[in-house]
Amino acid sequence: MAGANASAEPSQSTDWRYLQQHSLSELQSQQQALQQRFARLSAAEAEQLLALELAFQSADQADYQANLQQVQQAVAAYQALVQQVEAGWVQAAWLGNRWLRLRADAKTAAEQQLFMRTFLEQFEPEPDLAAKLHKAFAVALQPIKQQIYLQNQRWLQQQLQAAGWFDISKTSADASQAAWLMVQHADWDPQWQQQVLQLLQPKVKQGEFQPRYFAYLADRVAINTGQPQHYGTQGACDNQSGQWQPFAVENVAQLDSKRQEMELEPIEQYRKKFRCTSTKLKPQSGAAVPQSRK
């Protein structure tokens, strides 16, 4: 499987000395901008965000390099597991996973493939890392996950051309959700996401597709095409307030009523699902030197 090189050396833009040359506010601004584009990061941007996440958890350059090496080793272990899953091998401990259970009970080969591919999209075993490095690990995985998403998009496109959508009445609500997840993750191709959204709109009224997932995809398309979203499902943690905030919304006054129509909870209740931690650095003599997060 194509993926990030787990043993690659950091580039100039992610070197500790480079980070020292920038102020605290600059680093926080860079981090927040990249976090907002997390699902659409290029490999270079993911590398930059990884450096920032590690910097906020490292006391000095030696600690930074040690943390980077640990994350790279965890990513290499993840890649090895993915290759084993693709070859058809799964650990006994995973058999309780929802998608693997559904795969075992699937009636068709297409549904078996759908659930196995969805399992791989969701597959993130607990890394052998200190808790403070878990966020950096998630960032380092992003280029690899994007390769999985791309492969799944191509597979689903072929399925849609051959047999159409996984309608609830023809397959199941689980299959409909699994297919939606693949579309939701294809952020590099908003035109295709828009095409699928148009395909699904009448299916919501027909009871063949879940309204809440339609809302998520509609917002994803809006964000990916530079438009305000309708339902406030997409957002990010704000470093200044320390709270999750939705990206721009089309009509804030009517937001909750629109969400209710799509079987979504009120926005304030939805906001509470996200736990944000503030990132604060302590500058030292002259240059802004990243310190451990408190």
C-alpha positions as CSV (number, residue, x, y, z in Angstrom):
1,M,0.0,0.0,0.0
2,A,1.2,3.5,-0.8
3,G,1.8,5.6,2.3
4,A,4.1,8.0,4.1
5,N,7.6,6.9,4.6
6,A,7.8,6.1,8.3
7,S,11.5,6.5,8.5
8,A,11.8,9.8,6.5
9,E,13.8,12.6,8.0
10,P,12.0,15.9,8.7
11,S,12.2,18.5,6.0
12,Q,13.4,22.0,6.6
13,S,9.9,23.2,7.3
14,T,9.5,20.6,10.1
15,D,13.0,20.8,11.6
16,W,13.1,21.9,15.2
17,R,15.4,24.8,14.4
18,Y,12.9,26.1,11.8
19,L,10.2,26.0,14.5
20,Q,12.4,28.0,16.8
21,Q,12.5,30.9,14.3
22,H,8.8,31.5,14.5
23,S,6.8,33.2,17.2
24,L,4.2,31.4,19.3
25,S,1.3,33.2,17.5
26,E,2.7,32.2,14.1
27,L,3.0,28.5,15.1
28,Q,-0.5,28.5,16.6
29,S,-1.9,30.1,13.5
30,Q,-0.2,27.6,11.2
31,Q,-1.5,24.7,13.3
32,Q,-5.1,26.0,13.4
33,A,-5.1,26.6,9.6
34,L,-3.8,23.0,9.0
35,Q,-6.2,21.5,11.5
36,Q,-9.1,23.1,9.6
37,R,-8.0,21.4,6.4
38,F,-7.1,18.1,8.1
39,A,-9.2,15.9,5.8
40,R,-7.7,17.5,2.7
41,L,-4.0,17.8,3.7
42,S,-1.3,17.1,1.2
43,A,1.6,14.9,2.4
44,A,3.7,18.0,2.9
45,E,1.0,19.7,4.9
46,A,0.5,16.6,7.0
47,E,4.3,16.6,7.7
48,Q,4.1,20.3,8.7
49,L,1.2,19.7,11.1
50,L,2.9,16.7,12.6
51,A,5.9,18.8,13.4
52,L,3.7,21.4,15.1
53,E,1.9,18.8,17.1
54,L,5.2,17.2,18.2
55,A,6.7,20.6,19.0
56,F,3.9,21.3,21.4
57,Q,4.7,18.1,23.3
58,S,8.5,18.3,23.3
59,A,10.8,20.0,25.8
60,D,13.8,20.4,23.6
61,Q,15.3,19.3,20.3
62,A,16.4,15.9,21.6
63,D,12.9,15.2,23.0
64,Y,11.4,16.3,19.7
65,Q,13.5,13.8,17.7
66,A,12.8,11.0,20.2
67,N,9.1,11.7,19.9
68,L,9.2,11.9,16.1
69,Q,11.0,8.5,16.0
70,Q,8.4,6.9,18.3
71,V,5.6,8.2,16.1
72,Q,7.3,6.9,12.9
73,Q,7.7,3.5,14.4
74,A,4.1,3.4,15.4
75,V,3.1,4.3,11.8
76,A,5.3,1.6,10.4
77,A,3.6,-0.9,12.7
78,Y,0.2,0.3,11.5
79,Q,1.2,-0.1,7.9
80,A,2.2,-3.7,8.5
81,L,-1.2,-4.4,10.1
82,V,-3.0,-2.8,7.1
83,Q,-1.1,-5.0,4.7
84,Q,-2.1,-8.1,6.8
85,V,-5.8,-7.1,6.7
86,E,-5.7,-6.5,2.9
87,A,-4.3,-10.0,2.6
88,G,-7.3,-11.4,4.4
89,W,-5.9,-11.8,7.9
90,V,-7.5,-10.3,11.0
91,Q,-6.8,-10.6,14.7
92,A,-9.3,-12.5,16.8
93,A,-9.6,-9.5,19.0
94,W,-11.0,-7.5,16.1
95,L,-13.9,-9.9,15.4
96,G,-16.2,-7.9,17.6
97,N,-15.8,-4.9,15.3
98,R,-19.1,-3.8,13.9
99,W,-18.0,-3.8,10.3
100,L,-16.3,-7.2,10.5
101,R,-19.5,-8.7,12.0
102,L,-21.5,-7.2,9.2
103,R,-19.0,-8.6,6.7
104,A,-19.5,-12.1,8.1
105,D,-23.2,-11.8,7.7
106,A,-23.2,-10.1,4.3
107,K,-25.4,-11.7,1.6
108,T,-23.4,-10.6,-1.4
109,A,-19.7,-10.3,-2.4
110,A,-20.2,-6.5,-2.9
111,E,-21.5,-6.0,0.6
112,Q,-18.6,-8.1,2.0
113,Q,-16.2,-5.9,0.2
114,L,-18.0,-2.8,1.3
115,F,-17.8,-3.7,5.0
116,M,-14.2,-4.8,4.8
117,R,-13.2,-1.6,3.1
118,T,-15.2,0.4,5.7
119,F,-13.3,-1.5,8.4
120,L,-10.0,-0.4,6.9
121,E,-11.2,3.2,6.8
122,Q,-12.1,3.1,10.5
123,F,-9.1,0.9,11.4
124,E,-6.9,2.8,14.0
125,P,-5.5,0.4,16.6
126,E,-4.3,1.9,19.8
127,P,-0.6,2.9,19.1
128,D,2.1,1.9,21.5
129,L,2.7,5.5,22.4
130,A,2.3,7.8,25.4
131,A,-1.1,9.5,25.4
132,K,0.4,12.9,24.6
133,L,1.6,11.5,21.2
134,H,-1.7,10.1,20.1
135,K,-2.7,13.3,18.2
136,A,0.6,13.4,16.4
137,F,0.1,9.8,15.5
138,A,-3.3,10.6,14.0
139,V,-1.7,13.3,11.9
140,A,1.1,11.0,10.7
141,L,-1.5,8.5,9.6
142,Q,-3.4,10.9,7.4
143,P,-1.5,10.4,4.2
144,I,-1.9,6.7,4.6
145,K,-5.5,7.0,5.3
146,Q,-6.0,9.1,2.3
147,Q,-4.6,6.3,0.1
148,I,-7.2,3.9,1.6
149,Y,-9.9,6.5,1.0
150,L,-8.8,6.9,-2.7
151,Q,-8.8,3.2,-3.3
152,N,-12.3,2.9,-1.8
153,Q,-13.6,5.8,-3.8
154,R,-12.5,4.1,-7.0
155,W,-14.1,0.8,-5.9
156,L,-17.4,2.5,-5.0
157,Q,-17.5,4.4,-8.3
158,Q,-17.4,1.1,-10.1
159,Q,-20.1,-0.3,-7.9
160,L,-22.4,2.7,-8.5
161,Q,-21.9,2.4,-12.2
162,A,-22.7,-1.4,-12.1
163,A,-25.5,-1.6,-9.6
164,G,-26.4,1.8,-8.2
165,W,-26.5,3.0,-4.6
166,F,-26.7,0.6,-1.6
167,D,-30.4,1.4,-1.0
168,I,-31.7,0.6,2.5
169,S,-34.5,-1.6,1.2
170,K,-32.2,-3.6,-1.1
171,T,-29.3,-4.0,1.2
172,S,-29.5,-2.5,4.7
173,A,-29.1,0.8,6.7
174,D,-25.6,-0.4,7.6
175,A,-24.6,-0.8,4.0
176,S,-26.0,2.6,3.1
177,Q,-24.0,4.2,5.9
178,A,-20.8,2.4,4.9
179,A,-21.1,3.6,1.3
180,W,-21.8,7.1,2.6
181,L,-18.6,7.1,4.6
182,M,-16.5,6.4,1.5
183,V,-18.1,9.4,-0.2
184,Q,-17.7,11.6,2.9
185,H,-14.0,10.9,2.9
186,A,-13.4,11.7,-0.7
187,D,-12.6,15.4,0.0
188,W,-10.1,15.7,-2.9
189,D,-13.0,15.2,-5.3
190,P,-15.8,17.5,-4.3
191,Q,-17.3,17.3,-7.8
192,W,-17.9,13.6,-7.3
193,Q,-19.2,14.2,-3.8
194,Q,-21.7,16.7,-5.3
195,Q,-22.8,14.2,-7.9
196,V,-23.5,11.6,-5.2
197,L,-25.3,14.2,-3.1
198,Q,-27.7,14.8,-6.0
199,L,-28.1,11.1,-6.4
200,L,-29.0,10.7,-2.7
201,Q,-31.4,13.7,-2.4
202,P,-34.5,11.9,-3.7
203,K,-33.5,8.7,-1.8
204,V,-33.9,10.6,1.5
205,K,-37.5,11.3,0.7
206,Q,-38.0,7.7,-0.4
207,G,-36.6,6.4,2.8
208,E,-33.6,4.8,1.0
209,F,-31.0,6.9,2.6
210,Q,-30.6,8.4,6.1
211,P,-31.3,12.2,6.4
212,R,-28.5,12.9,9.0
213,Y,-25.9,11.4,6.7
214,F,-27.2,13.5,3.8
215,A,-26.8,16.6,6.0
216,Y,-23.2,15.6,6.8
217,L,-22.4,15.1,3.1
218,A,-24.1,18.4,2.1
219,D,-22.0,20.3,4.6
220,R,-18.8,18.5,3.4
221,V,-19.5,19.5,-0.2
222,A,-20.2,23.1,0.9
223,I,-16.9,23.3,2.8
224,N,-14.9,21.7,0.0
225,T,-16.3,24.1,-2.5
226,G,-15.8,27.2,-0.4
227,Q,-19.5,27.7,0.5
228,P,-21.2,28.2,3.9
229,Q,-22.6,25.0,5.2
230,H,-26.3,24.3,5.9
231,Y,-26.3,22.2,9.0
232,G,-23.2,23.1,11.0
233,T,-21.8,19.6,11.0
234,Q,-18.3,20.5,10.0
235,G,-15.9,22.5,12.2
236,A,-12.7,22.5,14.2
237,C,-11.3,23.3,17.7
238,D,-10.5,27.0,18.0
239,N,-7.1,27.7,19.8
240,Q,-8.3,31.0,21.1
241,S,-11.6,29.9,22.7
242,G,-10.5,26.3,23.4
243,Q,-13.9,25.2,22.0
244,W,-15.2,23.4,18.9
245,Q,-16.7,25.8,16.5
246,P,-18.6,25.1,13.2
247,F,-17.3,26.5,10.0
248,A,-19.3,29.3,8.4
249,V,-23.1,28.5,8.4
250,E,-25.5,29.8,5.8
251,N,-28.3,30.9,8.2
252,V,-27.4,30.8,11.9
253,A,-30.9,31.8,13.0
254,Q,-32.5,28.8,11.3
255,L,-29.7,26.4,12.0
256,D,-31.4,24.3,14.7
257,S,-34.6,24.0,12.7
258,K,-32.7,22.8,9.7
259,R,-30.9,20.3,11.8
260,Q,-34.1,19.0,13.3
261,E,-35.4,18.4,9.8
262,M,-32.4,16.2,9.1
263,E,-32.8,14.3,12.4
264,L,-29.8,16.1,14.0
265,E,-29.5,17.3,17.6
266,P,-29.4,21.0,18.4
267,I,-26.0,22.6,17.6
268,E,-25.1,23.3,21.2
269,Q,-25.7,19.6,22.1
270,Y,-23.6,18.6,19.0
271,R,-20.8,20.9,20.0
272,K,-20.5,19.1,23.4
273,K,-19.4,15.9,21.5
274,F,-16.0,17.5,20.7
275,R,-13.3,17.8,23.4
276,C,-10.8,20.4,22.7
277,T,-7.5,21.0,24.5
278,S,-5.8,24.4,24.3
279,T,-2.3,24.5,23.0
280,K,0.0,26.9,24.8
281,L,3.7,27.4,24.4
282,K,6.2,29.2,26.6
283,P,8.6,31.4,24.7
284,Q,12.2,31.5,26.0
285,S,14.9,34.2,25.5
286,G,14.4,35.7,22.1
287,A,13.1,32.8,20.0
288,A,9.9,31.1,20.6
289,V,10.9,27.6,21.8
290,P,8.2,25.0,21.9
291,Q,7.6,23.6,25.4
292,S,5.5,20.7,26.8
293,R,1.8,21.3,26.9
294,K,0.4,21.9,30.4
